[in-house]
Amino acid sequence: MSSSPNVIFVDDEQHIRAANRQTLELAGLQAQVFERAERALPLLSREWPGVLITDIRLPGMDGLELLERAHAVDPDLPVILITGHGDISTAVNAMRAGAYDFIEKPYPADRLIETVQRALDKRALVMENRNLRVELMANTALGPRIIGHSPEMRQLRATIAQISDTGADVLVLGETGTGKELIARSLHEHSRRRDRNFVAVNCGAVPESMIESELFGHEAGAFTGAKGRRIGKFEHAHGGTLFLDEIESMPASAQVQLLRVLQERTIERLGSNKLIPLDFRVVAATKVDLREAATAGSFREDLYYRLNVVTLHIPPLRERRDDIPLLFHHFLLVAQDRFQRDAPFPAQSEITALLGYDWPGNVRELRNLTERYVLLGEQYGWSLERLHEGTQAGQPRTLPEQVECFEKSLIVQALAASRGSIKETMTMLGIPRKTLYDKMQKHGLSKDDYKA
């Protein structure tokens, strides 16, 4: 039996369960049957692509309560009710409350199969629409901010699209300059909290003596110099998102209070005994392994596990070198607009230099270099070839890998120069349309990413 059945069937009569299971399986459907609703309920989820069939009259939890509990899991889950003659009016009312259909006993096998097939078709459509919405968010809504075609960045965008509106606390792990605050802002902007405050705190930049006041606020007279009430960052983030950067730098005393706030979602201002309930989402960022820091005793283990609901890992730029030309072009356009300067796209030798550099400062370093390139012109551009001098070289690439990278960078440059025009790109590269499309598909490129 499949661990993910098409149909879950609930009835307290054994002969009815056996007969309907056989009917469903003869129709090519995987069925799992239960005597009680309580046993079926744990198998239901938003990701389950099946149909629930239940008798109304059951011991313990009845079919109507099972319908209500199932729709609490997923309002779009199709639930078919099995009714006796005296339950028809009840079933009609249940349909008004969201049941997919009801079947009156006794019923022929083809009536059951027809109803189940229609419900499965509807469920498949719902699941497909959900997947399309997630994909649309991943590829369009987040695309202008989180740039890259590498598998790691595609997966990162997809994960952000899945969790952005859940409200779950998130831990972002990445080296300096990889864009941790950008991830946090994307989570905020694509959630229902987008109209409330996004509050960023660098835990490493706040003096230890001030961090409790900074985070939780204080009342007048709470300490020497506290002349008036001050609203802390948590309170300022009520209804929105609090971004705690460099969380590994937070003092131990503040870690204890942060753990309590995360668990209880309430704060006390310094100098006050009043609990203030708050609604906020915490996105914490770190450049170190917090599990190792907890083992070493420099970070609270219980706080690590409380923060580690969902972890997003941002790969360093040296691990996604194929994204470098696209990022460079993006920063080039931004810098040209910001400084009102024109600058040519670098020659292939310079792109090769960009690809061969390890980028210890990651995306931030690439952006800064691009801005200098725009400000200082081609004279600075020629020095791009010397980027790798004096740095630790990355793992050497094989000839086929270098050829693939060279080919992709040429296509990226042509798409960027033509602003996504396939016709102009074909002309610039001197290749037929089908060849261009085949190579774009191979490298994961889309013309839409380069449109003006």
C-alpha positions in Angstrom: 0.0 0.0 0.0 1.2 3.5 -0.9 2.2 5.7 2.1 0.3 8.5 0.3 -3.1 7.2 -0.7 -5.4 9.0 -3.2 -8.4 8.4 -0.9 -8.9 8.2 2.9 -12.2 6.4 3.7 -13.7 6.5 7.3 -16.6 4.3 8.3 -17.2 2.4 11.6 -18.7 -0.7 9.8 -16.1 -3.2 8.7 -17.9 -4.7 5.8 -18.6 -1.2 4.3 -14.9 -0.3 4.7 -13.8 -3.6 2.9 -16.3 -3.2 0.1 -15.5 0.4 -0.6 -11.8 -0.2 -0.4 -12.1 -2.9 -3.1 -14.3 -0.6 -5.3 -11.7 2.2 -5.1 -8.7 -0.1 -5.8 -10.4 -1.7 -8.7 -10.8 1.8 -10.2 -7.0 2.2 -9.8 -7.1 4.4 -6.7 -5.0 3.9 -3.6 -7.3 3.8 -0.6 -6.6 3.8 3.1 -9.6 3.0 5.4 -10.2 3.8 9.1 -12.8 2.9 11.7 -12.5 6.2 13.6 -12.0 9.8 12.5 -9.3 10.4 15.1 -6.9 8.0 13.2 -7.5 9.6 9.8 -6.9 13.2 10.9 -3.1 13.1 11.4 -2.7 12.0 7.7 -4.3 15.2 6.4 -2.1 18.1 5.3 -2.0 21.0 2.8 0.5 18.9 0.7 -1.7 15.8 0.5 -3.2 15.5 -3.0 -6.1 13.3 -2.1 -9.8 13.1 -1.1 -11.4 12.4 2.3 -14.6 10.3 2.4 -16.3 10.0 5.8 -19.6 8.7 7.2 -21.5 11.3 9.2 -22.3 9.0 12.0 -19.1 7.8 13.7 -18.2 6.9 17.3 -16.2 9.6 19.0 -15.5 12.4 16.5 -18.3 12.3 14.0 -18.0 13.1 10.3 -19.1 16.7 10.7 -16.4 17.5 13.2 -13.9 15.6 11.0 -15.0 17.9 8.1 -14.4 21.0 10.3 -11.0 19.7 11.5 -9.9 18.8 8.0 -10.8 22.3 6.7 -8.8 23.8 9.6 -5.8 21.9 8.1 -6.7 22.9 4.5 -9.9 24.8 3.5 -9.6 23.4 -0.1 -9.4 19.8 0.9 -12.3 17.9 -0.8 -14.5 16.1 1.8 -17.2 13.7 0.6 -19.9 12.8 3.2 -21.6 9.4 3.3 -25.2 9.8 4.7 -28.1 7.8 5.7 -31.6 8.8 4.7 -32.1 10.8 7.9 -28.9 12.7 7.5 -29.6 14.3 4.1 -30.6 17.7 5.5 -27.5 17.7 7.7 -25.3 16.9 4.7 -26.9 19.7 2.7 -26.0 22.1 5.5 -22.5 20.7 5.6 -22.1 21.3 1.9 -23.0 25.0 2.5 -20.2 24.9 5.1 -17.7 23.6 2.6 -18.2 19.9 2.0 -17.4 18.8 -1.6 -20.4 16.5 -2.0 -22.5 13.8 -0.2 -23.6 10.3 -1.2 -26.7 8.7 0.2 -26.6 5.1 1.3 -27.0 2.7 -0.4 -25.1 3.9 -3.5 -23.8 2.1 -6.6 -20.0 1.8 -7.1 -19.9 4.0 -10.2 -21.6 6.8 -8.2 -18.7 6.7 -5.7 -16.0 6.5 -8.3 -17.4 9.3 -10.4 -17.6 11.6 -7.3 -14.1 10.7 -6.2 -12.6 11.3 -9.6 -14.2 14.8 -9.9 -13.0 15.6 -6.4 -9.4 14.4 -7.3 -9.5 16.6 -10.4 -10.4 19.6 -8.4 -7.7 18.8 -5.8 -5.1 18.4 -8.6 -6.1 21.8 -9.9 -5.8 23.5 -6.5 -2.4 21.9 -5.9 -1.2 23.0 -9.4 -2.4 26.6 -8.8 -0.6 26.7 -5.5 2.6 25.4 -7.0 2.4 28.0 -9.8 1.9 30.8 -7.3 5.0 29.7 -5.4 7.0 29.5 -8.6 5.7 32.9 -9.7 6.8 34.4 -6.4 10.1 32.7 -6.6 10.9 33.7 -10.2 9.3 37.2 -10.4 8.4 38.8 -7.1 11.8 38.0 -5.5 13.8 38.0 -8.7 14.7 41.7 -8.9 16.2 41.6 -5.4 17.7 38.1 -5.1 19.7 37.6 -8.2 21.2 34.5 -9.6 20.5 31.4 -11.8 22.6 29.0 -9.8 20.8 26.0 -8.3 21.5 27.3 -4.8 19.9 30.7 -5.5 16.9 29.1 -7.3 16.3 26.9 -4.2 16.8 29.9 -1.9 14.2 31.9 -3.8 11.8 29.0 -3.7 12.2 28.5 0.0 11.7 32.2 0.7 8.5 32.1 -1.3 7.2 29.2 0.7 7.9 30.6 4.2 7.6 34.4 3.7 4.0 34.5 4.8 4.1 31.9 7.5 5.4 34.2 10.3 8.0 31.6 11.4 11.2 32.9 12.9 14.1 32.4 10.5 17.9 32.0 11.0 20.0 33.3 8.0 23.5 31.9 7.7 26.1 33.5 5.4 29.5 35.0 5.2 30.1 38.7 5.4 28.7 40.5 2.3 26.5 37.7 1.1 23.3 39.7 1.5 21.7 38.5 4.8 19.8 41.7 5.4 18.5 41.5 1.8 17.1 38.1 2.6 15.4 39.4 5.7 13.9 42.4 3.8 12.6 40.0 1.1 10.9 37.8 3.8 9.3 41.0 5.2 8.2 42.6 2.0 6.6 39.4 0.7 4.6 38.7 3.9 1.4 40.1 5.3 3.6 42.2 7.6 4.9 44.3 4.7 2.9 47.4 5.7 4.4 47.5 9.2 7.9 48.3 10.4 11.1 46.4 9.3 13.5 47.1 12.2 17.2 46.2 11.8 19.6 45.9 14.8 23.3 45.1 14.5 23.9 43.2 17.7 27.7 43.7 17.3 27.4 47.4 17.0 25.4 48.1 20.2 27.4 48.5 23.4 26.7 45.8 25.9 25.6 48.3 28.5 22.9 49.7 26.1 21.6 46.6 24.3 18.8 45.8 26.8 17.5 49.3 26.6 17.9 49.3 22.8 15.9 46.1 22.4 13.3 46.3 25.2 13.1 50.1 25.9 13.0 51.7 29.3 10.9 53.9 31.5 11.9 57.3 32.8 14.3 57.0 35.7 15.1 53.3 35.0 18.8 54.2 35.2 21.0 57.2 35.4 20.4 59.4 32.3 17.0 57.9 31.5 15.0 61.1 31.5 12.0 59.8 29.5 10.3 56.7 28.3 12.0 55.0 25.3 10.3 52.5 23.0 12.6 49.6 22.2 13.2 47.8 18.9 10.9 44.9 19.8 8.0 47.3 20.5 8.8 49.3 17.4 8.6 46.1 15.4 5.1 45.2 16.7 3.2 43.8 13.7 6.3 43.7 11.6 9.8 42.1 11.4 12.8 42.5 13.7 16.1 41.7 12.0 18.9 40.8 14.5 22.2 40.9 12.6 25.4 39.4 14.0 23.3 37.6 16.6 26.4 35.7 17.7 27.7 39.0 19.2 24.8 39.4 21.5 25.9 39.5 25.2 24.9 36.4 27.4 22.6 38.5 29.6 20.7 39.7 26.6 20.5 36.2 25.2 18.6 35.1 28.3 16.0 37.8 27.9 15.8 37.3 24.1 14.9 33.6 24.7 12.1 34.5 27.1 10.7 37.1 24.7 10.8 34.6 21.8 8.9 32.1 23.9 6.3 34.3 25.4 6.1 37.1 22.8 5.9 39.7 25.6 8.5 42.3 26.9 9.0 44.4 29.9 10.6 47.8 29.6 13.5 48.4 31.9 12.2 50.0 35.1 8.7 48.5 34.6 6.9 45.4 35.8 4.2 45.6 33.1 4.2 42.9 30.5 3.5 44.1 27.0 2.2 41.5 24.5 3.7 41.9 21.0 3.3 40.4 17.5 6.5 40.3 15.6 8.7 38.0 13.5 12.4 37.6 14.2 14.9 37.1 11.4 18.3 36.5 13.0 21.5 36.5 10.9 25.0 35.1 11.7 28.2 34.5 9.9 29.3 31.7 12.3 28.0 28.2 13.0 25.8 28.8 16.0 25.7 25.1 16.9 29.5 25.2 17.2 29.3 28.4 19.2 26.8 26.8 21.5 29.1 23.8 22.0 32.0 26.1 22.8 29.8 28.0 25.3 29.8 31.4 23.6 26.1 31.1 22.6 23.1 29.7 24.5 22.2 26.3 23.2 18.5 26.7 24.0 18.4 30.1 22.2 20.0 28.4 19.1 17.3 25.8 19.0 14.6 28.4 19.5 16.0 30.5 16.6 16.6 27.6 14.3 13.0 27.1 13.2 13.9 27.6 9.5 17.5 28.1 8.4 18.4 29.8 5.1 22.0 29.4 3.9 23.4 32.0 1.5 26.2 30.5 -0.5 29.4 32.7 -0.9 30.0 34.1 -4.3 33.0 31.8 -5.0 30.5 28.9 -4.8 28.2 30.3 -7.4 30.6 31.9 -9.9 28.2 31.5 -12.8 26.1 34.2 -11.2 28.9 36.8 -11.3 28.3 38.2 -14.9 24.6 38.7 -14.1 25.2 40.3 -10.8 27.9 42.6 -12.3 25.5 43.7 -15.1 22.8 44.4 -12.5 25.1 46.5 -10.4 26.4 48.2 -13.5 22.9 49.4 -14.5 22.2 50.5 -10.9 25.5 52.4 -10.6 25.0 54.1 -14.1 21.6 55.4 -12.9 22.8 56.4 -9.5 25.9 58.4 -10.7 24.4 59.4 -14.1 27.5 57.9 -15.9 27.8 55.6 -18.8 30.2 52.6 -18.7 30.7 49.9 -21.3 30.2 46.2 -20.3 33.7 44.8 -19.7 35.5 42.7 -22.3 35.6 39.0 -22.0 39.1 39.0 -20.6 37.8 41.1 -17.7 34.8 38.9 -17.2 37.2 36.0 -17.0 39.1 37.9 -14.3 35.9 38.4 -12.3 35.1 34.7 -12.6 38.6 33.7 -11.4 38.6 35.9 -8.3 37.5 34.4 -4.9 35.5 37.4 -3.7 36.2 37.3 0.1 33.8 40.3 0.5 31.2 38.4 -1.6 28.4 40.4 -3.3 29.1 43.6 -1.3 32.7 43.6 -2.7 31.4 43.0 -6.3 28.9 45.9 -6.0 31.6 48.2 -4.7 34.0 47.2 -7.5 31.2 47.8 -10.0 30.6 51.3 -8.7 34.3 52.2 -8.9 34.3 50.9 -12.4 31.5 53.2 -13.4 33.0 56.2 -11.6 36.6 55.8 -12.9 35.8 54.5 -16.4 37.8 52.1 -18.6 41.1 53.0 -17.1 40.0 51.3 -13.9 38.3 48.6 -16.0 41.6 47.3 -17.3 42.8 46.6 -13.8 40.0 44.0 -13.4 42.4 41.6 -15.0 44.7 41.9 -12.0 41.9 41.1 -9.5 43.2 37.7 -8.8 46.7 38.8 -8.1 47.8 38.3 -4.5 44.7 36.3 -3.6 44.1 32.6 -2.9 43.0 31.1 -6.2 39.9 28.8 -6.2 39.8 25.2 -7.3 41.1 25.0 -10.8 38.5 24.4 -13.5 38.8 21.7 -16.2 38.8 22.8 -19.8 35.2 21.8 -20.4 34.1 23.7 -17.3 35.9 26.8 -18.6 34.4 26.5 -22.0 30.9 26.2 -20.5 31.5 29.2 -18.3 32.9 31.2 -21.2 29.9 30.3 -23.4 27.4 31.3 -20.7 29.1 34.6 -20.0 29.0 35.5 -23.7 25.2 34.8 -23.9 24.7 36.7 -20.7 26.5 39.7 -22.1 24.5 39.6 -25.4 21.2 39.3 -23.5 22.1 42.2 -21.3 23.2 44.4 -24.2 20.1 43.6 -26.1 17.8 44.0 -23.0 16.5 40.5 -23.5 15.8 40.7 -27.3 16.2 37.2 -28.7 16.5 38.6 -32.3 19.3 41.0 -31.4 21.0 38.3 -29.3 21.0 35.9 -32.2 22.5 38.5 -34.4 25.2 39.4 -31.9 26.2 35.8 -31.4 25.7 34.7 -35.0 23.7 31.6 -34.1 20.2 30.3 -35.1 17.2 30.8 -32.8 16.9 27.1 -31.9 20.6 26.9 -31.0 20.2 30.0 -28.8 17.2 28.7 -27.0 18.9 25.3 -26.4 21.9 27.0 -24.9 19.8 29.3 -22.8 17.9 26.3 -21.4 21.1 24.5 -20.7 22.5 27.4 -18.8 19.2 28.2 -17.0 18.9 31.7 -18.7 15.7 33.6 -19.3 15.3 36.6 -21.6 12.9 38.1 -19.0 15.7 38.6 -16.6 17.3 41.1 -18.9 14.4 43.2 -20.1 14.5 46.9 -19.3 
